[in-house]
Amino acid sequence: MYKNSKRRVIMMLAATATSNLKPKGMSSPFLNLTPTSALSVHSMGKNRFGLHRGGSVPKSTFSTFVSSKRDDPWTDTRNVSYETASVRSTFLPLKMTSNLSFEPSPLPLPYDMIIIGRRETISSSLDKILQVLPKDNNKEEEEQGGGKQSSDQHSSHNMTPILNAMIKSIGKSGKATTFLPYSSSTTPDVSKLTLIILPDKVSRNNHSMSPHTITDSLQGVMEKSEKVQIHVIDHDMEKNMGAVAVAIARALPLYSSKSTTSSTAKMQTNEEEEIIKEQNISVLFHGKNGEVVDKEDLWKSARAVSDGVRLACRLGDMPPAELTPQTYAEECRKIAQDLEGVEFEEIVGDELRKRGYGGVYGVGMGAKIEPRLVIMKYSPKDVDAGKDVEMENIVLCGKGVVYDTGGLSLKPKTGMCGMKHDMGGSAGVLGGFTAAVELKVPKKITLILGIVENAIGPDSVRNDDILTMYSGKSVEINNTDAEGRLVLADCVAHASKHIDGANIILDMATLTGAQLVTTGKKHSGILAKSSQLEKRMFDCGLISGDLCYPMLYAPELLKSEFASKVADMKNSVKDRGNAQSSCAGHFIESHLDASYKGDWVHVDMAGPGAKNERATGYGVALVLSLLQAPGFWHE
């Protein structure tokens, strides 16, 4: 009797709530997910990266549901079967879409302006920068018609003394903003000017342009600007263009599911007005004398790395209901189709088990969406044509755990939030791969992604289970939350067995929280088999701005941490105080095939992979530097 009374009370409360939410004559503010409202929305990619170069993020890159207007929006859909049940959400229109471009000519006036550089360089080159700014079109027409002569609008307002005053107001580094009147015969307006001063000196473990300072300083500066011209000036600009392009791209993430309504009142009045603005941001690079950099290969690299970083950030910011293993693999397939000379292969679900990929299959078998291994191969045309060309053969492996609950070793509620970023390693190598192919880097490149969800279910792997890996080695599970190394172990085993002539195998992952203790939040930890590759990776970090620092390499001292009585090894250490991040890397290394004679490096980027609840796209530039792309490698 108590249960029935309680049920009636709950039903009455629910009826009251719904009647309040649905005033007479007003449709429901909630979405009805019905079969008749299915809409397939696919990526509108305007470049080869599965995103829109300088355009808005797609509303979706896969099939999803949207509500349709119905006479009865409260139709019971509990017994409806959905063909694409794995996708459970919709994208809402964005308030602002950011078009980011890198072009050697400035935008037409009017625009808001940002000037970035080190104090000494900016102070000595201001006049020359101002000379390259465009004149207002209306004023040019007046001059051509014999009217009053007019100089550049910004220069006419004495920008040089204003900028000098702004420089003095900033300490060793920082930013200052002012507003300048802008007027023409038809356009009275105000232009915002922001000056960002970078530190003149940095330590030996930081990039000379301090890219993290650039990204942080740009946060919030461009939010309400529809057109922005960024001028970056440096005495060594050609060497620094790539790293600066990455820093700027990170400040402009693509993904958002925010609604366009500014208040609840608009929803209650059923207004469907969309306030969508298109934001155009252009970046101009200047040398020490104010001249615009004129090397087209560097501009191409800046565009490619920017697209790669924004792709990686978009994927990393997508919630797990939208970026499932299936939709992630479809993103990869679409990218492969749009890139020239790329082969695509996907091994899915039970086929993984049959072919012996026990790590990838074991981690992902508890999830509703099946795990998969994605393989993409690129060979430059010269190699395909049979020419005798010596070139490096590099394999990029990425941990693609789209969501990590910890499995049956369940994470706490505070530790689980943000675990959508646990696929950051795969996004980094994917973005680097796509940018390298776009730039036609003369390397053979293979991309291997282990894409899974570490979920809880009746089929989840358990502690005390034993998995047989693709390497043939057995692993006793003593922590289901140490899953990334199991995925990457299969990836490197595949690479070392099947990629003929591989010179370097790199794996990248948000692998251990201990990495933050080891090398911090801005530097990834690298574990390299050889001292030569360790130095090369460290240099790549300094050149690209994706900073990294070596971790202890001592497999003979650390592998005992994984000792097992019943299997070849356990998957988690017995002593977390004993170089835990290095141990995790050595676990992956132990699954390289014995026949493999090349080099290997592990990149643990748990710290730099995300910041302020946003993915950073870390790894894209580091990969491009390893591949010696233009602008990312110095002889």
C-alpha positions as CSV (number, residue, x, y, z in Angstrom):
1,M,0.0,0.0,0.0
2,Y,2.8,2.3,0.8
3,K,4.4,1.7,-2.5
4,N,1.2,2.4,-4.4
5,S,0.6,5.7,-2.5
6,K,4.2,6.7,-3.1
7,R,3.8,6.0,-6.8
8,R,0.6,8.1,-7.0
9,V,2.4,11.1,-5.3
10,I,5.3,10.8,-7.7
11,M,2.9,10.7,-10.7
12,M,1.0,13.8,-9.4
13,L,4.3,15.7,-8.9
14,A,5.4,14.8,-12.4
15,A,2.1,15.9,-13.9
16,T,2.3,19.2,-12.1
17,A,5.9,19.7,-13.3
18,T,5.1,19.0,-16.9
19,S,2.1,21.3,-16.9
20,N,4.3,24.1,-15.7
21,L,6.9,23.4,-18.3
22,K,4.3,23.3,-21.1
23,P,2.0,26.4,-21.0
24,K,-1.1,26.3,-23.1
25,G,-0.3,26.9,-26.8
26,M,3.4,26.3,-26.3
27,S,5.4,23.4,-27.6
28,S,7.7,21.5,-25.2
29,P,11.2,22.9,-24.6
30,F,12.5,19.3,-24.6
31,L,13.5,17.2,-27.5
32,N,11.4,14.3,-28.6
33,L,13.7,11.6,-30.0
34,T,11.4,9.8,-32.3
35,P,12.0,7.8,-35.5
36,T,10.3,10.4,-37.6
37,S,12.6,13.1,-36.4
38,A,15.9,11.4,-37.5
39,L,18.2,13.6,-39.5
40,S,21.6,12.5,-40.9
41,V,24.1,15.4,-40.6
42,H,27.5,14.7,-41.9
43,S,30.8,16.5,-41.8
44,M,30.9,19.4,-44.3
45,G,34.7,19.3,-44.3
46,K,36.1,22.1,-46.5
47,N,39.7,20.8,-46.1
48,R,41.3,17.4,-45.7
49,F,41.1,17.4,-41.9
50,G,37.5,16.6,-41.3
51,L,36.9,20.2,-40.1
52,H,36.3,23.5,-41.8
53,R,39.4,25.5,-42.5
54,G,38.6,28.8,-41.0
55,G,35.0,27.8,-40.8
56,S,32.5,26.7,-38.2
57,V,32.5,23.3,-36.5
58,P,30.0,21.0,-38.1
59,K,26.8,20.5,-36.2
60,S,27.6,16.9,-36.3
61,T,29.8,14.4,-38.1
62,F,27.5,11.5,-37.7
63,S,23.8,10.6,-37.7
64,T,21.9,12.1,-34.9
65,F,18.3,13.0,-33.8
66,V,16.6,16.3,-33.7
67,S,13.1,17.1,-32.7
68,S,10.4,17.8,-35.2
69,K,7.2,19.8,-34.6
70,R,4.4,17.5,-33.7
71,D,0.8,18.0,-32.5
72,D,1.7,16.0,-29.4
73,P,5.3,16.5,-28.3
74,W,4.8,14.3,-25.3
75,T,4.3,11.1,-27.4
76,D,5.5,8.0,-25.5
77,T,8.7,6.8,-27.2
78,R,9.8,4.3,-24.5
79,N,9.3,1.3,-26.7
80,V,10.8,2.8,-29.9
81,S,13.8,1.0,-31.3
82,Y,16.5,3.3,-32.7
83,E,18.8,2.2,-35.4
84,T,21.5,4.6,-34.3
85,A,21.0,4.2,-30.6
86,S,24.6,4.9,-29.9
87,V,24.1,8.5,-30.6
88,R,21.9,10.2,-28.1
89,S,22.4,13.9,-28.4
90,T,22.1,16.9,-30.7
91,F,24.2,19.8,-31.6
92,L,22.8,23.3,-31.0
93,P,23.9,26.2,-33.2
94,L,26.9,28.1,-32.1
95,K,26.9,31.8,-31.1
96,M,30.2,32.4,-32.7
97,T,32.2,30.5,-35.4
98,S,35.8,31.3,-35.8
99,N,37.5,31.4,-39.2
100,L,41.3,31.2,-38.5
101,S,43.6,32.0,-41.5
102,F,47.3,32.5,-42.0
103,E,47.8,34.8,-45.0
104,P,50.7,37.1,-45.9
105,S,48.4,40.1,-46.4
106,P,46.3,42.0,-43.9
107,L,42.5,42.1,-43.7
108,P,40.7,45.2,-45.0
109,L,39.8,47.7,-42.3
110,P,38.0,48.0,-40.0
111,Y,39.2,45.3,-37.6
112,D,40.4,44.8,-34.0
113,M,44.1,44.4,-33.9
114,I,46.4,42.3,-31.7
115,I,50.2,42.7,-31.8
116,I,52.4,39.9,-30.3
117,G,56.1,39.9,-29.7
118,R,59.0,40.3,-27.4
119,R,59.5,43.8,-25.9
120,E,62.8,44.6,-27.6
121,T,61.6,43.5,-31.1
122,I,58.3,45.3,-30.9
123,S,59.9,48.5,-29.6
124,S,62.4,48.6,-32.4
125,S,60.0,47.7,-35.3
126,L,56.7,49.5,-34.5
127,D,57.0,52.1,-37.3
128,K,57.7,49.5,-39.9
129,I,54.8,47.3,-38.8
130,L,52.4,50.3,-39.0
131,Q,53.6,51.0,-42.6
132,V,52.2,47.7,-43.9
133,L,48.7,48.2,-42.4
134,P,46.0,48.7,-45.1
135,K,44.3,52.0,-45.8
136,D,40.6,52.4,-45.5
137,N,38.9,51.7,-48.9
138,N,36.7,54.8,-48.7
139,K,39.6,57.1,-48.0
140,E,41.5,55.6,-50.9
141,E,38.6,56.4,-53.1
142,E,38.6,60.0,-51.9
143,E,42.3,60.3,-52.6
144,Q,41.9,58.9,-56.1
145,G,39.0,61.4,-56.7
146,G,41.2,64.3,-55.8
147,G,39.9,64.7,-52.3
148,K,41.9,65.4,-49.1
149,Q,44.9,63.2,-48.7
150,S,44.7,60.8,-45.9
151,S,47.1,58.3,-44.4
152,D,46.4,55.0,-42.8
153,Q,43.5,55.5,-40.4
154,H,45.2,53.9,-37.5
155,S,48.5,55.8,-38.2
156,S,46.5,59.0,-38.4
157,H,45.5,58.5,-34.8
158,N,49.2,58.5,-33.7
159,M,49.4,54.8,-33.0
160,T,53.1,54.8,-32.3
161,P,53.0,56.9,-29.2
162,I,50.0,55.0,-28.0
163,L,51.8,51.7,-28.5
164,N,54.9,53.0,-26.7
165,A,52.8,54.0,-23.8
166,M,51.2,50.6,-23.7
167,I,54.6,48.9,-23.8
168,K,55.7,51.0,-20.8
169,S,52.6,50.0,-18.9
170,I,53.4,46.3,-19.2
171,G,56.0,44.7,-17.0
172,K,58.4,42.1,-18.3
173,S,55.5,40.4,-20.0
174,G,51.7,40.8,-20.1
175,K,49.1,42.5,-22.1
176,A,47.3,45.9,-22.4
177,T,44.2,46.9,-24.4
178,T,43.0,50.3,-25.6
179,F,40.4,51.6,-28.0
180,L,41.0,53.7,-31.1
181,P,38.5,55.8,-32.9
182,Y,38.0,54.6,-36.5
183,S,36.0,56.7,-38.9
184,S,35.4,57.1,-42.6
185,S,32.8,58.7,-44.8
186,T,30.4,55.7,-44.1
187,T,31.8,53.9,-41.1
188,P,32.2,55.5,-37.7
189,D,33.5,52.9,-35.4
190,V,35.9,52.0,-32.6
191,S,38.8,49.6,-33.0
192,K,40.2,47.6,-30.2
193,L,44.0,47.3,-29.9
194,T,45.6,44.7,-27.7
195,L,49.4,44.5,-27.2
196,I,50.8,41.2,-25.9
197,I,54.4,41.4,-24.7
198,L,56.3,38.1,-24.4
199,P,59.2,37.7,-22.0
200,D,62.6,38.5,-23.6
201,K,64.3,35.6,-21.8
202,V,63.2,32.1,-21.0
203,S,64.9,29.1,-19.5
204,R,66.6,26.4,-21.6
205,N,63.6,24.1,-21.2
206,N,61.1,26.5,-22.8
207,H,60.4,27.7,-26.3
208,S,61.9,31.1,-27.0
209,M,58.5,32.6,-27.9
210,S,56.9,31.3,-24.8
211,P,53.8,29.8,-26.6
212,H,51.9,29.1,-23.4
213,T,52.0,32.8,-22.7
214,I,50.5,33.5,-26.1
215,T,47.7,31.1,-25.7
216,D,46.9,32.3,-22.2
217,S,47.0,36.0,-23.2
218,L,44.6,35.4,-26.1
219,Q,42.0,33.9,-23.9
220,G,39.0,36.2,-23.8
221,V,40.6,38.9,-26.0
222,M,38.7,38.0,-29.2
223,E,35.4,36.8,-27.8
224,K,33.3,39.7,-29.0
225,S,35.3,40.7,-32.1
226,E,33.9,39.9,-35.5
227,K,37.2,40.6,-37.3
228,V,40.6,40.4,-35.8
229,Q,44.1,41.0,-37.4
230,I,46.9,39.4,-35.4
231,H,50.4,40.7,-36.1
232,V,53.3,38.6,-34.7
233,I,56.8,40.0,-34.9
234,D,60.1,38.5,-34.0
235,H,63.7,38.7,-35.0
236,D,63.7,35.0,-35.7
237,M,60.2,34.7,-37.0
238,E,60.8,32.1,-39.7
239,K,62.0,29.6,-37.2
240,N,59.1,30.3,-34.8
241,M,56.1,30.5,-37.1
242,G,55.0,26.9,-36.5
243,A,55.0,27.1,-32.7
244,V,53.2,30.4,-32.7
245,A,50.6,29.1,-35.1
246,V,49.9,26.3,-32.6
247,A,49.6,28.7,-29.7
248,I,47.1,30.8,-31.5
249,A,45.1,27.8,-32.7
250,R,44.8,26.5,-29.1
251,A,43.1,29.7,-28.1
252,L,40.3,29.1,-30.6
253,P,38.6,25.8,-29.9
254,L,35.9,24.6,-32.3
255,Y,33.6,22.5,-30.2
256,S,30.6,23.9,-28.4
257,S,27.1,22.7,-27.6
258,K,25.9,25.9,-26.0
259,S,22.5,27.2,-27.1
260,T,22.0,30.5,-28.8
261,T,19.4,31.8,-26.4
262,S,20.6,34.5,-24.1
263,S,18.0,33.9,-21.4
264,T,15.3,31.5,-20.2
265,A,12.7,34.1,-21.2
266,K,13.4,33.6,-24.8
267,M,12.7,29.9,-24.4
268,Q,9.5,30.6,-22.7
269,T,8.3,32.8,-25.5
270,N,9.3,30.1,-28.0
271,E,11.5,32.5,-30.0
272,E,13.7,30.8,-32.5
273,E,16.0,33.7,-33.2
274,E,19.5,32.6,-33.8
275,I,22.3,35.1,-33.0
276,I,25.1,33.5,-34.9
277,K,28.1,35.6,-35.8
278,E,31.0,34.7,-38.0
279,Q,34.4,35.6,-36.6
280,N,37.3,36.2,-39.0
281,I,40.7,36.0,-37.6
282,S,43.8,36.4,-39.7
283,V,47.5,36.1,-38.6
284,L,50.4,38.0,-40.2
285,F,54.0,37.1,-39.4
286,H,56.7,39.8,-39.5
287,G,60.5,39.7,-39.4
288,K,62.8,41.8,-37.2
289,N,62.4,44.8,-39.6
290,G,58.7,44.6,-39.8
291,E,58.7,42.8,-43.2
292,V,56.1,40.1,-43.8
293,V,57.6,36.6,-44.0
294,D,57.5,35.6,-47.7
295,K,58.3,31.8,-47.6
296,E,55.2,30.0,-48.8
297,D,56.2,26.6,-47.4
298,L,56.1,28.2,-43.9
299,W,52.7,29.6,-44.4
300,K,51.4,26.2,-45.6
301,S,52.9,24.6,-42.5
302,A,51.2,27.2,-40.3
303,R,47.8,26.5,-41.9
304,A,48.3,22.7,-41.7
305,V,49.4,22.6,-38.1
306,S,46.6,25.0,-37.1
307,D,44.0,22.7,-38.7
308,G,45.6,19.7,-37.1
309,V,45.5,21.2,-33.6
310,R,41.9,22.4,-34.0
311,L,40.9,18.9,-35.2
312,A,42.6,17.3,-32.2
313,C,41.0,19.8,-29.8
314,R,37.5,19.3,-31.4
315,L,37.7,15.5,-31.0
316,G,39.1,15.8,-27.5
317,D,36.3,18.2,-26.4
318,M,33.4,16.1,-27.8
319,P,31.5,14.3,-25.0
320,P,31.6,10.5,-25.1
321,A,27.9,10.2,-26.2
322,E,29.0,11.9,-29.4
323,L,32.6,10.6,-29.9
324,T,32.0,6.8,-29.5
325,P,34.6,4.3,-30.8
326,Q,32.4,4.0,-33.9
327,T,32.1,7.7,-34.7
328,Y,35.8,8.2,-34.0
329,A,36.7,5.6,-36.5
330,E,34.3,7.2,-39.0
331,E,36.1,10.5,-38.5
332,C,39.3,8.7,-39.3
333,R,37.9,7.1,-42.4
334,K,36.6,10.4,-43.7
335,I,40.0,12.0,-43.2
336,A,41.7,9.1,-45.0
337,Q,39.3,9.5,-47.9
338,D,40.0,13.2,-48.2
339,L,43.8,12.7,-48.0
340,E,45.8,11.8,-51.1
341,G,47.8,8.5,-50.9
342,V,46.4,7.2,-47.6
343,E,45.2,3.7,-47.1
344,F,42.6,2.9,-44.4
345,E,42.0,-0.4,-42.4
346,E,39.8,-1.0,-39.5
347,I,39.7,-4.2,-37.3
348,V,36.5,-4.3,-35.2
349,G,35.0,-6.2,-32.3
350,D,35.2,-10.0,-32.4
351,E,37.6,-9.8,-35.3
352,L,40.1,-8.3,-32.8
353,R,39.7,-11.3,-30.5
354,K,40.0,-13.8,-33.3
355,R,43.2,-12.2,-34.6
356,G,44.8,-12.0,-31.1
357,Y,44.5,-8.4,-30.1
358,G,43.8,-9.2,-26.5
359,G,44.7,-5.8,-25.1
360,V,42.4,-3.7,-27.3
361,Y,39.6,-6.2,-27.2
362,G,39.9,-6.9,-23.5
363,V,39.7,-3.2,-22.5
364,G,36.8,-2.4,-24.8
365,M,34.7,-5.6,-24.6
366,G,32.6,-4.2,-21.7
367,A,31.3,-1.2,-23.7
368,K,28.2,-1.1,-25.8
369,I,30.1,0.1,-28.9
370,E,32.8,-2.4,-30.0
371,P,36.5,-1.6,-29.7
372,R,38.6,-1.3,-32.9
373,L,42.0,-0.8,-34.3
374,V,42.4,1.8,-37.0
375,I,45.4,1.7,-39.3
376,M,46.2,4.5,-41.8
377,K,49.3,4.3,-44.1
378,Y,50.9,7.0,-46.2
379,S,53.8,6.7,-48.7
380,P,55.0,9.6,-50.8
381,K,54.4,9.2,-54.5
382,D,58.1,8.9,-55.2
383,V,58.2,5.7,-53.2
384,D,55.1,4.3,-54.9
385,A,56.6,5.0,-58.3
386,G,59.6,2.7,-57.4
387,K,62.2,5.4,-57.2
388,D,65.3,4.7,-55.2
389,V,64.6,7.1,-52.4
390,E,66.0,6.7,-48.9
391,M,63.5,8.0,-46.3
392,E,62.6,7.4,-42.7
393,N,59.7,5.0,-42.0
394,I,57.9,6.2,-38.8
395,V,55.0,4.6,-37.0
396,L,52.7,6.7,-34.8
397,C,50.6,4.8,-32.2
398,G,47.9,6.5,-30.2
399,K,45.8,5.6,-27.2
400,G,42.2,6.3,-28.1
401,V,40.2,5.7,-25.0
402,V,37.1,7.8,-25.7
403,Y,36.0,7.5,-22.1
404,D,37.7,6.0,-19.1
405,T,35.5,5.1,-16.2
406,G,38.3,3.0,-14.7
407,G,36.4,-0.1,-15.5
408,L,35.6,-2.3,-12.5
409,S,38.4,-0.4,-10.7
410,L,36.0,2.5,-10.8
411,K,37.2,6.0,-10.6
412,P,35.7,8.3,-8.0
413,K,33.2,10.9,-9.2
414,T,35.7,13.8,-9.0
415,G,38.3,11.7,-10.8
416,M,36.1,10.6,-13.7
417,C,35.1,14.1,-15.0
418,G,37.3,15.0,-17.9
419,M,38.0,11.5,-18.9
420,K,36.7,12.2,-22.4
421,H,40.2,13.7,-22.8
422,D,41.7,10.2,-22.4
423,M,41.9,9.9,-26.1
424,G,44.2,12.9,-26.4
425,G,47.2,10.8,-27.4
426,S,45.4,9.4,-30.4
427,A,44.1,12.9,-31.4
428,G,47.6,14.3,-31.2
429,V,49.1,11.7,-33.6
430,L,46.0,11.8,-35.8
431,G,46.3,15.6,-36.2
432,G,50.1,15.3,-36.8
433,F,49.6,12.6,-39.4
434,T,47.0,14.5,-41.3
435,A,49.0,17.7,-41.3
436,A,52.1,15.8,-42.4
437,V,50.2,14.2,-45.3
438,E,48.8,17.6,-46.3
439,L,52.3,19.0,-46.4
440,K,53.6,15.9,-48.4
441,V,56.3,15.3,-45.9
442,P,58.9,12.9,-47.5
443,K,58.5,10.1,-44.9
444,K,56.7,6.8,-44.9
445,I,54.2,7.2,-42.1
446,T,51.8,4.7,-40.5
447,L,49.2,5.7,-38.0
448,I,47.8,3.0,-35.6
449,L,45.0,4.0,-33.2
450,G,43.5,1.7,-30.5
451,I,40.0,3.1,-30.1
452,V,38.0,1.8,-27.1
453,E,35.7,2.8,-24.3
454,N,36.7,1.5,-20.8
455,A,33.2,1.0,-19.6
456,I,31.4,-1.1,-16.9
457,G,29.2,-3.9,-18.0
458,P,28.6,-7.7,-17.7
459,D,31.4,-8.4,-20.1
460,S,34.0,-6.0,-18.6
461,V,37.5,-7.3,-18.0
462,R,38.0,-8.1,-14.2
463,N,40.9,-7.8,-11.9
464,D,42.5,-11.3,-11.8
465,D,41.6,-12.0,-15.4
466,I,44.5,-12.8,-17.7
467,L,44.7,-11.4,-21.2
468,T,46.8,-12.8,-24.0
469,M,48.2,-9.8,-25.9
470,Y,49.0,-9.5,-29.6
471,S,52.7,-9.9,-28.7
472,G,51.8,-13.4,-27.4
473,K,52.6,-12.4,-23.8
474,S,50.1,-12.9,-21.0
475,V,49.1,-10.2,-18.7
476,E,47.4,-10.6,-15.3
477,I,45.0,-7.7,-14.6
478,N,45.5,-6.1,-11.2
479,N,44.0,-2.7,-12.1
480,T,41.4,-2.3,-14.8
481,D,42.1,1.5,-14.6
482,A,45.6,0.9,-16.1
483,E,44.0,0.2,-19.4
484,G,45.9,2.5,-21.8
485,R,49.1,0.5,-21.7
486,L,47.1,-2.6,-22.7
487,V,45.8,-0.8,-25.8
488,L,49.1,0.6,-26.7
489,A,50.9,-2.7,-26.2
490,D,48.8,-4.2,-29.0
491,C,49.5,-1.2,-31.2
492,V,53.3,-1.3,-30.9
493,A,53.2,-5.1,-31.2
494,H,51.3,-4.7,-34.5
495,A,53.7,-2.0,-35.6
496,S,56.9,-4.0,-34.8
497,K,55.5,-7.2,-36.5
498,H,53.9,-5.8,-39.6
499,I,55.4,-2.5,-40.6
500,D,58.4,-3.5,-42.7
501,G,61.5,-1.3,-42.3
502,A,60.1,0.8,-39.5
503,N,62.9,3.1,-38.2
504,I,60.9,4.6,-35.2
505,I,57.8,3.6,-33.4
506,L,56.3,6.4,-31.3
507,D,53.4,5.9,-28.9
508,M,51.5,8.7,-27.4
509,A,49.0,8.7,-24.5
510,T,47.5,10.4,-21.5
511,L,48.9,7.4,-19.6
512,T,49.7,8.2,-16.0
513,G,48.8,10.9,-13.4
514,A,52.4,10.4,-12.2
515,Q,53.6,12.1,-15.3
516,L,52.5,15.4,-13.9
517,V,54.7,14.8,-10.9
518,T,57.6,13.7,-13.1
519,T,57.7,16.5,-15.7
520,G,54.8,18.9,-14.9
521,K,51.7,20.1,-16.7
522,K,53.4,21.8,-19.7
523,H,56.0,19.2,-20.6
524,S,55.2,15.6,-21.6
525,G,57.4,12.8,-20.3
526,I,59.4,11.0,-23.0
527,L,60.9,7.5,-22.6
528,A,63.3,6.7,-25.4
529,K,65.1,3.5,-26.2
530,S,68.2,5.3,-27.4
531,S,69.9,8.5,-26.2
532,Q,70.0,9.7,-29.8
533,L,66.2,9.6,-30.1
534,E,65.8,11.0,-26.6
535,K,67.8,14.1,-27.7
536,R,66.0,14.4,-31.0
537,M,62.6,14.3,-29.2
538,F,63.7,16.9,-26.7
539,D,64.9,19.2,-29.5
540,C,61.6,18.6,-31.3
541,G,59.7,19.8,-28.2
542,L,61.7,23.0,-28.0
543,I,61.3,23.7,-31.8
544,S,57.6,22.9,-32.0
545,G,56.4,24.3,-28.6
546,D,55.0,20.9,-27.6
547,L,57.5,20.7,-24.8
548,C,58.8,17.4,-23.5
549,Y,61.4,16.2,-21.1
550,P,63.2,12.8,-20.6
551,M,62.1,10.3,-18.0
552,L,64.2,7.6,-16.4
553,Y,65.0,4.8,-18.9
554,A,66.1,1.7,-17.0
555,P,64.0,-1.4,-17.9
556,E,66.3,-3.8,-16.1
557,L,65.7,-2.0,-12.9
558,L,61.9,-1.4,-13.2
559,K,60.3,-4.3,-15.0
560,S,60.2,-6.3,-11.8
561,E,57.4,-4.0,-10.7
562,F,55.1,-6.1,-13.0
563,A,56.1,-9.5,-11.7
564,S,53.2,-12.1,-11.6
565,K,52.9,-15.6,-10.2
566,V,50.5,-16.8,-12.9
567,A,51.3,-14.7,-16.1
568,D,54.2,-13.1,-17.9
569,M,53.4,-9.8,-16.1
570,K,50.8,-7.8,-14.3
571,N,49.5,-4.5,-15.8
572,S,50.1,-2.3,-12.9
573,V,53.1,-1.7,-10.6
574,K,53.3,-3.0,-7.0
575,D,55.1,0.2,-5.8
576,R,53.8,3.5,-7.1
577,G,56.7,5.3,-5.6
578,N,59.2,3.7,-8.0
579,A,59.3,5.8,-11.2
580,Q,55.7,4.9,-12.0
581,S,55.5,6.7,-15.3
582,S,58.7,5.1,-16.6
583,C,57.4,1.7,-15.5
584,A,54.2,2.2,-17.5
585,G,56.3,3.1,-20.6
586,H,58.5,0.0,-20.1
587,F,55.3,-2.2,-20.0
588,I,54.5,-1.0,-23.5
589,E,58.0,-1.4,-24.7
590,S,58.0,-5.1,-23.5
591,H,55.5,-5.9,-26.2
592,L,57.7,-4.8,-29.1
593,D,58.4,-7.9,-31.2
594,A,61.8,-9.4,-30.6
595,S,62.6,-9.1,-34.3
596,Y,62.2,-5.3,-34.3
597,K,65.6,-3.6,-34.7
598,G,64.4,0.0,-34.9
599,D,64.1,2.7,-32.2
600,W,61.1,3.4,-29.9
601,V,59.9,6.3,-27.9
602,H,56.9,6.7,-25.5
603,V,55.2,10.1,-24.9
604,D,53.1,10.4,-21.8
605,M,51.2,13.7,-22.2
606,A,48.7,13.4,-19.4
607,G,49.7,16.9,-18.1
608,P,49.8,19.0,-21.3
609,G,46.9,17.2,-23.0
610,A,44.2,19.3,-21.4
611,K,43.9,22.7,-19.6
612,N,40.9,24.4,-18.1
613,E,38.5,21.7,-19.2
614,R,39.6,22.0,-22.8
615,A,41.7,19.7,-25.0
616,T,45.0,21.4,-26.1
617,G,45.8,19.4,-29.2
618,Y,49.2,18.6,-27.7
619,G,51.3,16.3,-29.9
620,V,50.3,17.6,-33.3
621,A,53.3,19.9,-33.5
622,L,55.6,17.4,-31.8
623,V,54.8,14.8,-34.5
624,L,55.4,17.4,-37.3
625,S,58.8,18.2,-35.8
626,L,59.7,14.5,-35.5
627,L,58.7,14.2,-39.2
628,Q,60.9,17.3,-40.0
629,A,58.0,19.3,-41.6
630,P,58.9,22.8,-42.9
631,G,58.9,25.2,-40.1
632,F,59.3,22.5,-37.5
633,W,62.8,21.4,-37.9
634,H,66.1,23.2,-37.9
635,E,69.3,21.8,-39.4
